[in-house]
Amino acid sequence: MIEIIFISLLFIPIICMAEDIRSPEFYSFMTYFWVVSLSSLGGFISFLDKLGRRKITRYRALRLLQEISVAAFTGIIVFFICEWANLSQLITAAFVAVSGHMGNRALLLIETIVQKRFKVVIEEGTSNGSKTDNQDSH
């Protein structure tokens, strides 16, 4: 009995790869590396732009860390969206870099699209000050 369980555990990864399951854990380290690097570079360029326009005057190191973190997160989200849409690698790379440069603005754009697409209503100003999600009944 134990042999059957052991053998089946050995074949699960092979079966999953044969079915071409597209899931976050099946992308290689190098794929994530270039996505995070490209989007972080976009975040760094955004930081330099804000610094040059004197929009950042204090806490520069913290703001740099914030820009790069948000850019990396946004880049990964946009990468998954591009993979879902079966876009080519070149256009995906361009979208990842631009979304990294956009940072919070890209996240707000994605949030707006999700709200419109799935009819999600975000109520602000609740009694405890947090946001709550409500779906329309359809």
NUDREN-117449 format. One record per residue (C-alpha): y, x, z negated; residue in one letter. Coordinates in Angstrom, 1 decimal, padded with zeros to 4 digits. Layout:
NUDREN-117449
+--------+--------+--------+------+
|      y |      x |      z | lofi |
+--------+--------+--------+------+
|      Y |      X |      Z |    a |
...
+--------+--------+--------+------+
***
This chain:
NUDREN-117449
+--------+--------+--------+------+
|      y |      x |      z | lofi |
+--------+--------+--------+------+
|  000.0 |  000.0 |  000.0 |    m |
|  002.4 |  002.8 | -000.9 |    i |
|  001.7 |  004.5 |  002.4 |    e |
|  002.7 |  001.4 |  004.3 |    i |
|  006.0 |  001.2 |  002.4 |    i |
|  006.7 |  004.9 |  003.0 |    f |
|  005.9 |  004.7 |  006.7 |    i |
|  008.1 |  001.6 |  007.1 |    s |
|  011.0 |  003.4 |  005.4 |    l |
|  010.7 |  006.3 |  007.8 |    l |
|  010.9 |  004.0 |  010.8 |    f |
|  013.9 |  001.9 |  009.7 |    i |
|  016.5 |  004.4 |  010.9 |    p |
|  014.7 |  004.8 |  014.2 |    i |
|  014.5 |  001.0 |  014.7 |    i |
|  018.2 |  000.6 |  013.9 |    c |
|  019.2 |  003.3 |  016.3 |    m |
|  017.0 |  001.8 |  019.0 |    a |
|  018.8 | -001.5 |  018.7 |    e |
|  022.2 |  000.2 |  019.1 |    d |
|  023.6 | -001.3 |  015.9 |    i |
|  027.3 | -000.6 |  015.8 |    r |
|  028.1 | -000.3 |  012.2 |    s |
|  030.5 |  002.1 |  010.3 |    p |
|  027.7 |  004.2 |  008.8 |    e |
|  026.3 |  005.0 |  012.3 |    f |
|  029.4 |  006.9 |  013.5 |    y |
|  029.2 |  010.7 |  013.2 |    s |
|  031.3 |  012.8 |  010.9 |    f |
|  033.1 |  014.2 |  013.9 |    m |
|  034.1 |  010.8 |  015.1 |    t |
|  035.7 |  010.0 |  011.7 |    y |
|  037.2 |  013.5 |  011.6 |    f |
|  039.1 |  013.0 |  014.9 |    w |
|  040.1 |  009.5 |  014.1 |    v |
|  041.5 |  010.5 |  010.7 |    v |
|  043.1 |  013.7 |  012.1 |    s |
|  044.8 |  011.9 |  015.0 |    l |
|  046.1 |  009.1 |  012.9 |    s |
|  047.2 |  011.4 |  010.1 |    s |
|  049.1 |  013.5 |  012.7 |    l |
|  050.9 |  010.3 |  013.7 |    g |
|  051.7 |  009.7 |  010.0 |    g |
|  053.1 |  013.2 |  009.7 |    f |
|  055.3 |  012.8 |  012.8 |    i |
|  056.5 |  009.5 |  011.3 |    s |
|  057.4 |  011.3 |  008.1 |    f |
|  059.3 |  014.0 |  010.0 |    l |
|  061.2 |  011.4 |  011.9 |    d |
|  062.2 |  009.6 |  008.7 |    k |
|  063.1 |  012.9 |  007.1 |    l |
|  065.3 |  013.8 |  010.1 |    g |
|  067.1 |  010.4 |  010.0 |    r |
|  067.6 |  010.9 |  006.3 |    r |
|  065.6 |  007.8 |  005.3 |    k |
|  063.7 |  009.9 |  002.8 |    i |
|  065.9 |  011.6 |  000.2 |    t |
|  063.7 |  011.8 | -002.9 |    r |
|  060.0 |  012.2 | -003.7 |    y |
|  059.3 |  013.9 | -000.4 |    r |
|  055.9 |  015.2 | -001.3 |    a |
|  054.8 |  011.8 | -002.5 |    l |
|  056.2 |  010.1 |  000.6 |    r |
|  054.4 |  012.5 |  002.8 |    l |
|  051.1 |  011.8 |  001.0 |    l |
|  051.8 |  008.0 |  001.3 |    q |
|  052.6 |  008.3 |  005.0 |    e |
|  049.4 |  010.3 |  005.8 |    i |
|  047.2 |  008.0 |  003.6 |    s |
|  048.5 |  004.8 |  005.2 |    v |
|  048.3 |  006.4 |  008.7 |    a |
|  044.6 |  007.5 |  008.1 |    a |
|  043.7 |  004.0 |  006.8 |    f |
|  045.4 |  002.3 |  009.7 |    t |
|  043.9 |  004.6 |  012.2 |    g |
|  040.3 |  003.8 |  011.0 |    i |
|  041.0 |  000.0 |  011.2 |    i |
|  042.4 |  000.3 |  014.7 |    v |
|  039.4 |  002.5 |  015.7 |    f |
|  037.0 | -000.2 |  014.5 |    f |
|  039.0 | -002.9 |  016.4 |    i |
|  038.9 | -000.8 |  019.6 |    c |
|  035.2 | -000.2 |  019.2 |    e |
|  034.6 | -003.9 |  018.7 |    w |
|  036.6 | -004.6 |  021.9 |    a |
|  034.6 | -001.9 |  023.8 |    n |
|  037.7 |  000.0 |  024.9 |    l |
|  037.4 |  003.5 |  026.4 |    s |
|  037.7 |  006.6 |  024.2 |    q |
|  041.0 |  007.7 |  025.7 |    l |
|  042.8 |  004.4 |  025.1 |    i |
|  041.2 |  004.2 |  021.7 |    t |
|  042.6 |  007.7 |  020.9 |    a |
|  046.0 |  006.6 |  022.0 |    a |
|  045.9 |  003.4 |  019.9 |    f |
|  044.7 |  005.4 |  016.9 |    v |
|  047.6 |  007.9 |  017.2 |    a |
|  050.2 |  005.2 |  017.7 |    v |
|  048.9 |  003.1 |  014.9 |    s |
|  049.0 |  006.2 |  012.6 |    g |
|  052.7 |  006.7 |  013.5 |    h |
|  053.4 |  003.0 |  012.9 |    m |
|  051.7 |  003.0 |  009.5 |    g |
|  052.7 |  000.0 |  007.4 |    n |
|  054.1 | -001.7 |  010.5 |    r |
|  050.7 | -001.6 |  012.2 |    a |
|  049.1 | -003.1 |  009.1 |    l |
|  051.6 | -005.9 |  009.0 |    l |
|  051.0 | -006.5 |  012.7 |    l |
|  047.2 | -006.7 |  012.2 |    i |
|  047.8 | -009.0 |  009.2 |    e |
|  050.0 | -011.3 |  011.3 |    t |
|  047.3 | -011.5 |  014.1 |    i |
|  044.6 | -012.2 |  011.5 |    v |
|  046.7 | -015.0 |  009.9 |    q |
|  047.4 | -016.6 |  013.3 |    k |
|  043.8 | -016.2 |  014.6 |    r |
|  042.0 | -017.5 |  011.5 |    f |
|  044.8 | -019.8 |  010.3 |    k |
|  045.0 | -018.0 |  007.0 |    v |
|  048.0 | -019.0 |  004.9 |    v |
|  049.5 | -016.4 |  002.4 |    i |
|  051.4 | -018.0 | -000.3 |    e |
|  054.0 | -015.8 | -002.0 |    e |
|  055.8 | -016.5 | -005.3 |    g |
|  052.8 | -017.8 | -007.3 |    t |
|  053.2 | -018.0 | -011.1 |    s |
|  051.5 | -014.6 | -011.7 |    n |
|  053.3 | -012.9 | -008.8 |    g |
|  050.2 | -012.1 | -006.8 |    s |
|  049.3 | -013.2 | -003.3 |    k |
|  046.7 | -015.8 | -002.8 |    t |
|  044.8 | -016.6 |  000.4 |    d |
|  044.1 | -020.2 |  001.4 |    n |
|  042.4 | -021.3 |  004.5 |    q |
|  043.3 | -024.5 |  006.3 |    d |
|  040.4 | -027.0 |  006.4 |    s |
|  039.1 | -027.4 |  009.9 |    h |
+--------+--------+--------+------+
***
